[in-house]
Amino acid sequence: MAFFEVIGGKRLKGKLVPQGAKNEALQILCAVLLTPEKVTVSNIPCIVDVLKLIELLSDLGVKVSKIDNHTYTFEAQNVNIDYLISDEFKKKGGSLRGSIMLMGPLLARFGKAYMTKPGGDKIGRRRIDTHIYGFRELGAKFEFNPDTNIYTVKADKLVGKYMLLDEASVTGTANIIMASVMAEGVTTIFNAACEPYIRQLCGMLNRMGAKISGIGSNLLTIEGVKYLKGTEHRLLPDMIEVGSFIGLAALTQSDITIKNVSYPDLGIIPEIFSRLGIKLVRKDDDIHIPPQEIYEIETFLDGSVMTISDAPWPGFTPDLISIALVTAVQARGNVLIHQKMFESRLFFVDKLIDMGAQIILCDPHRAVVMGLARKNHLKAIQMASPDIRAGVALLIAALSAKGKSTIYNINQIDRGYQFIDQRLNALGAEIIRKDKP
């Protein structure tokens, strides 16, 4: 099992180009199953979760051709759905949360789909009820076999319907959209997620021949069609990487320019980091973060302590809560970090406390960070990455600490960030990847 040795206390300088968006990639790659024609996808990130999904598509019978490290073509002419009930798929699919989105396109095109319990980050309960609700509303029947841990959805015919989702689930919305595009009649999805990645998915499907309106809002209308054709699609830059690099630059007092960020698709992310006192300079589609000795957390207009919380888009994405928290560690001032959407995402703060951070974990959802204002340095320790985003937060902390830190379980980081050690080392970091003997 690989681990990082991190020599902290170094200021970085240079340019970073964000990878293609992981969360968009998982949706788009599942959508290639909706057509037998060729689909070309570019700007694909070379990360574990995405490469696993590409491997699963190949195992399903999709013809996968690699054009370069970030561009693939897919032709789903000979799909073997029964592979989904194999022991091999249980092992592979069960380790990948995004595999749940195979169900929508398979149900739409073939009238049935199977799925094992999906894996992913251990960040608390992540229910799939929204997915199943949408499939049932379209006319599918759902079964779960507790002996095999296999979900089954089947439908002789899918028929469009109005539905009101009980949560604006991104993966749930994507799955229901993909199931709806070839259903008879009109499907209306209210309280749909409206993240940029959903907009991207809808745009791709419309180029394939779907008829989706209301894109970018929480009310989608989908007029079913009988056939979808091939297309080309380019993934957005990963907004989570952009936010991670902003936090990294601030905590390590580095001089970093993040290139080609697709600024209009970042939503409130730059504003949230500005509230932490970080100076961001936008230059066309780039963001420059100059080195800052001190960055001061804002207060609300009435003088009360700033609160940063996650929310469905256009609110602050939960994937950056861990990064906002670690960034606040060396700020001047106090902030309440409120992670509303997952129960276990803040439990990594004990490692930051061991490093010298002043944090009170109020409960599984809330933590108060009392910024050190650089009066004290974080100290190097040994730690393990519990999930993708917490792992990168700990890496950022280690890069700012004095001494050599060791981070275990870095396969979690590799699931979401491509070649992160190589890219940061090119800017002056000292991250050594090693394997346990």
C-alpha positions in Angstrom: 0.0 0.0 0.0 1.5 3.3 -1.1 2.0 6.3 1.3 3.4 9.8 1.1 6.3 11.3 3.0 5.8 15.1 2.9 8.6 17.6 3.8 6.6 20.6 4.7 7.3 24.3 5.1 8.1 25.0 1.5 6.5 27.8 -0.5 5.3 26.7 -3.9 5.4 28.8 -7.1 4.1 28.3 -10.6 1.1 27.3 -12.6 -1.4 24.5 -12.3 -4.0 23.3 -14.8 -6.9 21.6 -13.2 -7.8 18.1 -14.3 -11.0 17.2 -16.0 -14.0 17.0 -13.6 -14.2 13.7 -11.8 -17.9 14.0 -10.9 -18.8 14.9 -14.5 -16.7 12.1 -15.9 -18.6 9.5 -13.9 -21.9 10.7 -15.4 -20.7 11.2 -18.9 -19.0 7.8 -19.1 -22.2 6.0 -18.0 -24.2 8.0 -20.6 -22.2 6.3 -23.5 -24.4 3.2 -22.9 -27.4 5.1 -24.3 -26.3 4.7 -27.9 -24.6 2.0 -30.0 -22.8 4.8 -31.9 -19.3 6.1 -31.2 -19.0 8.7 -28.4 -15.7 10.5 -27.9 -14.9 12.0 -24.5 -11.9 14.3 -23.9 -10.3 15.9 -20.9 -10.8 12.7 -18.9 -8.8 12.7 -15.6 -6.4 9.9 -15.0 -7.7 9.0 -11.6 -8.5 5.6 -10.0 -12.3 6.0 -9.9 -12.6 7.1 -13.5 -10.2 4.4 -14.8 -12.2 1.8 -12.9 -15.4 2.9 -14.6 -13.8 2.7 -18.0 -12.6 -0.8 -17.2 -16.2 -1.7 -16.1 -17.6 -0.4 -19.4 -15.1 -2.6 -21.3 -16.0 -5.6 -19.2 -19.7 -4.9 -20.1 -18.8 -5.3 -23.7 -18.3 -1.6 -24.7 -15.6 -1.1 -27.3 -13.2 1.3 -25.6 -10.3 2.9 -27.6 -7.7 5.1 -25.9 -6.7 8.0 -28.1 -4.4 9.6 -25.5 -4.2 9.7 -21.7 -7.2 12.0 -21.5 -9.3 11.1 -24.6 -11.3 7.9 -25.2 -13.9 6.6 -27.7 -16.7 4.3 -26.7 -19.0 2.1 -28.8 -21.7 0.3 -26.8 -22.9 -2.0 -29.6 -22.6 -5.3 -27.8 -23.5 -4.8 -24.2 -23.6 -7.9 -21.9 -26.0 -6.9 -19.1 -25.6 -10.2 -17.3 -22.0 -9.3 -16.5 -23.6 -7.1 -13.8 -24.6 -10.1 -11.8 -21.2 -11.7 -11.9 -18.9 -12.1 -8.9 -16.3 -10.1 -10.8 -18.6 -7.1 -11.1 -19.7 -7.3 -7.5 -16.1 -6.8 -6.5 -15.3 -4.0 -9.0 -18.6 -2.2 -8.9 -18.9 -2.5 -5.2 -15.7 -0.4 -4.8 -17.0 2.5 -7.0 -19.8 4.8 -6.0 -20.3 6.1 -9.5 -21.2 2.6 -10.8 -24.8 3.3 -9.6 -25.2 5.6 -12.6 -24.9 2.6 -15.0 -28.5 1.7 -14.1 -30.3 4.6 -15.7 -28.9 4.3 -19.2 -29.2 0.4 -19.2 -32.8 0.6 -18.0 -33.6 3.1 -20.8 -32.0 1.2 -23.6 -32.4 -2.5 -22.5 -35.3 -2.4 -20.1 -33.3 -3.9 -17.2 -30.3 -3.3 -15.0 -28.5 -4.8 -12.1 -26.3 -3.2 -9.5 -24.4 -4.3 -6.4 -24.3 -2.0 -3.4 -22.0 0.8 -4.5 -18.9 1.8 -2.6 -17.0 5.0 -2.4 -16.0 7.3 0.4 -16.8 6.4 4.0 -18.4 9.8 4.8 -21.6 8.6 6.3 -24.9 7.3 5.0 -25.4 7.8 1.2 -28.8 6.5 0.3 -29.9 5.6 -3.2 -33.7 6.1 -2.6 -33.9 9.0 -5.0 -32.5 6.9 -7.9 -35.0 4.1 -7.2 -37.9 6.5 -6.7 -37.3 8.0 -10.2 -37.1 4.6 -11.8 -40.3 3.5 -10.2 -42.1 6.7 -11.2 -41.1 5.9 -14.8 -42.7 2.4 -14.5 -39.8 0.2 -13.5 -40.0 -2.5 -10.9 -37.4 -2.7 -8.2 -36.1 -5.6 -6.2 -33.2 -6.2 -3.7 -31.8 -9.6 -2.9 -30.2 -9.4 0.5 -28.4 -12.7 -0.1 -26.6 -11.5 -3.1 -26.6 -7.7 -2.4 -27.9 -7.2 -5.9 -30.4 -4.5 -6.9 -32.6 -5.2 -9.9 -34.7 -2.8 -11.9 -36.8 -3.9 -14.9 -39.4 -2.4 -17.1 -41.3 -3.5 -20.2 -41.8 0.1 -21.0 -40.8 3.4 -19.4 -43.4 6.2 -19.5 -42.7 9.8 -18.7 -44.2 11.3 -15.5 -44.0 14.4 -13.3 -41.9 13.7 -10.2 -40.8 15.8 -7.3 -37.5 14.6 -5.8 -37.2 14.6 -2.1 -33.5 15.7 -2.4 -31.6 17.4 -5.1 -29.2 14.4 -5.5 -26.7 15.0 -8.3 -26.2 11.3 -9.1 -29.9 10.6 -8.6 -30.8 13.4 -11.0 -28.3 12.2 -13.5 -29.6 8.6 -13.3 -33.2 9.7 -13.7 -32.4 11.9 -16.7 -30.6 9.1 -18.4 -33.5 6.7 -17.8 -36.0 9.3 -19.0 -34.5 10.4 -22.3 -36.0 7.4 -24.2 -39.2 7.0 -22.2 -42.6 7.5 -23.8 -44.1 10.9 -23.4 -42.8 13.7 -21.2 -40.9 13.5 -17.9 -40.8 16.5 -15.6 -38.2 16.5 -12.8 -38.7 19.1 -10.1 -36.1 19.8 -7.4 -33.5 18.4 -9.8 -29.8 19.0 -9.1 -28.5 21.8 -11.3 -24.7 21.5 -10.9 -22.6 22.4 -13.9 -22.0 18.7 -14.4 -25.8 18.1 -14.8 -25.9 20.9 -17.3 -23.0 19.3 -19.1 -24.8 15.9 -19.2 -28.0 17.4 -20.5 -26.1 19.3 -23.2 -24.3 16.1 -24.3 -27.6 14.2 -24.4 -29.3 17.0 -26.4 -26.5 16.8 -29.0 -27.2 13.0 -29.1 -30.8 13.8 -30.0 -32.5 14.0 -26.6 -35.0 16.8 -26.0 -34.3 18.3 -22.6 -35.4 21.8 -21.6 -34.9 23.8 -18.4 -31.2 23.0 -18.3 -29.5 24.9 -15.5 -32.6 25.1 -13.4 -34.2 22.7 -10.9 -37.1 22.0 -13.2 -36.2 19.8 -16.1 -38.6 18.7 -18.9 -37.6 15.7 -21.0 -39.5 14.7 -24.1 -38.7 11.1 -24.8 -37.1 10.0 -28.1 -36.6 6.6 -29.6 -32.9 6.7 -30.5 -29.8 8.6 -29.5 -26.8 9.0 -31.7 -23.1 9.4 -31.1 -21.4 12.7 -30.2 -18.2 14.3 -28.9 -17.9 15.8 -25.4 -15.3 17.6 -23.4 -15.3 17.6 -19.6 -15.1 20.8 -17.6 -12.1 21.5 -15.4 -12.6 20.1 -11.9 -14.0 22.8 -9.6 -12.9 20.7 -6.6 -9.3 20.8 -7.7 -9.6 24.5 -8.3 -10.8 25.0 -4.7 -8.2 22.7 -3.4 -5.4 24.6 -5.1 -6.8 27.9 -3.7 -6.6 26.5 -0.2 -3.2 25.0 -0.8 -1.8 28.4 -1.9 -3.2 30.2 1.1 -2.1 27.8 3.7 1.5 27.4 2.4 1.9 31.1 1.5 2.5 30.1 -2.1 2.4 32.0 -5.4 0.1 29.9 -7.6 -1.8 30.6 -10.8 -4.6 28.2 -11.7 -5.1 28.1 -15.4 -8.3 27.7 -17.5 -10.7 27.2 -14.6 -13.9 27.9 -16.5 -14.6 30.7 -14.0 -18.4 31.0 -14.7 -18.8 27.4 -13.7 -17.2 27.9 -10.3 -20.3 29.5 -8.8 -19.8 30.7 -5.2 -16.5 28.9 -4.7 -14.3 32.0 -5.2 -16.5 34.0 -2.9 -16.4 31.5 -0.1 -12.6 31.4 -0.1 -12.6 35.3 -0.3 -14.6 35.2 2.9 -11.7 33.4 4.5 -9.6 36.4 3.6 -7.8 34.9 0.6 -6.9 37.3 -2.1 -7.9 36.0 -5.5 -7.0 37.8 -8.7 -9.0 36.8 -11.8 -7.1 37.1 -15.1 -9.4 36.1 -17.9 -10.1 32.5 -17.2 -7.2 32.1 -14.7 -7.0 32.7 -11.0 -3.8 34.0 -9.4 -3.3 33.5 -5.6 -0.4 35.7 -4.4 1.4 34.8 -1.2 -0.2 36.2 1.9 1.4 36.5 5.3 -2.0 36.9 6.9 -5.5 36.3 5.6 -8.3 37.3 7.9 -11.7 35.7 8.1 -14.6 38.0 7.6 -17.5 38.3 10.0 -21.2 38.8 9.2 -22.5 42.4 9.0 -23.7 42.2 12.6 -20.3 41.1 13.8 -21.1 37.5 14.4 -18.8 34.6 13.6 -18.7 33.6 9.9 -20.4 30.3 9.1 -19.4 28.3 6.0 -21.8 25.5 5.1 -22.5 23.2 2.2 -25.7 23.2 0.2 -27.0 22.0 -3.1 -25.9 24.0 -6.1 -25.7 27.0 -6.4 -24.6 26.7 -2.7 -21.1 25.7 -1.6 -20.2 22.1 -2.7 -19.8 19.6 0.1 -16.7 18.3 -1.6 -14.8 21.5 -0.6 -15.9 21.7 3.1 -12.7 19.8 4.1 -10.6 22.2 2.1 -12.2 25.3 3.6 -11.7 23.9 7.1 -8.0 23.2 6.7 -7.5 26.6 5.0 -9.0 28.4 8.0 -6.5 26.8 10.4 -3.8 29.5 9.7 -6.2 32.4 9.2 -6.8 35.2 11.6 -10.3 34.9 13.2 -12.8 32.2 13.8 -15.2 30.3 11.5 -18.0 27.7 12.0 -17.7 25.0 9.4 -21.1 23.3 9.0 -21.2 20.1 7.0 -24.9 19.4 6.6 -25.0 16.7 4.0 -22.8 13.9 5.4 -22.4 12.6 8.9 -18.7 11.6 8.9 -16.9 14.1 6.8 -15.4 16.1 9.7 -13.9 13.3 11.6 -10.5 13.9 10.1 -10.1 17.0 12.2 -8.5 15.0 15.0 -5.4 14.7 12.8 -5.3 18.5 12.4 -5.7 18.9 16.2 -2.7 16.6 16.6 -0.8 18.9 14.3 -1.5 21.9 16.5 -4.7 23.3 14.9 -7.2 24.9 17.2 -10.5 23.2 16.3 -13.6 22.3 18.4 -15.6 19.4 16.9 -19.1 20.3 18.1 -20.8 17.2 16.6 -20.5 15.1 13.4 -21.7 18.1 11.4 -20.1 21.2 12.9 -16.6 22.3 13.8 -15.3 25.7 15.0 -11.9 26.6 13.7 -10.0 29.3 15.7 -7.3 30.4 13.3 -3.7 30.4 14.4 -2.8 33.5 12.3 0.6 31.9 11.7 1.6 32.5 15.4 2.3 28.8 15.5 3.3 26.3 12.8 1.6 23.0 12.3 3.8 20.1 13.3 4.5 17.0 11.2 2.8 13.8 12.3 1.8 10.4 10.9 -1.8 10.1 9.6 -4.1 8.2 7.3 -6.4 9.5 4.6 -10.0 8.6 5.4 -11.6 9.8 2.1 -10.6 11.7 -1.1 -11.3 15.2 0.1 -10.1 14.8 3.7 -7.0 13.1 2.3 -6.1 16.2 0.2 -6.9 18.5 3.2 -4.4 16.5 5.2 -1.9 16.7 2.4 -2.3 20.5 2.3 -1.8 20.6 6.1 1.4 18.5 5.8 2.7 20.8 3.1 2.4 23.7 5.5 3.8 21.9 8.5 7.4 22.0 9.7 9.1 18.6 9.4 8.3 15.3 7.7 4.7 14.0 7.8 3.6 10.6 6.6 0.2 10.0 5.0 -1.0 6.5 4.7 -4.0 5.2 2.6 -3.2 7.6 -0.2 -5.1 5.4 -2.6 -8.0 7.5 -1.4 -6.3 10.6 -2.7 -5.5 8.9 -6.0 -9.2 8.2 -6.5 -9.8 11.9 -7.1 -6.6 13.7 -7.9 -4.4 12.8 -10.8 -0.6 12.7 -10.2 -1.0 15.1 -7.4 2.5 14.5 -6.0 4.2 15.0 -9.4 2.2 18.1 -10.2 2.9 19.8 -6.8 6.6 18.7 -6.8 7.0 20.6 -10.1 6.1 23.7 -8.1 8.6 23.1 -5.4 6.8 20.7 -3.0 8.6 17.7 -1.6 6.2 14.8 -1.7 7.8 11.3 -1.8 5.6 8.4 -2.8 6.7 5.1 -1.3 5.3 1.6 -1.0 5.1 -0.4 2.3 7.5 -3.3 2.2 
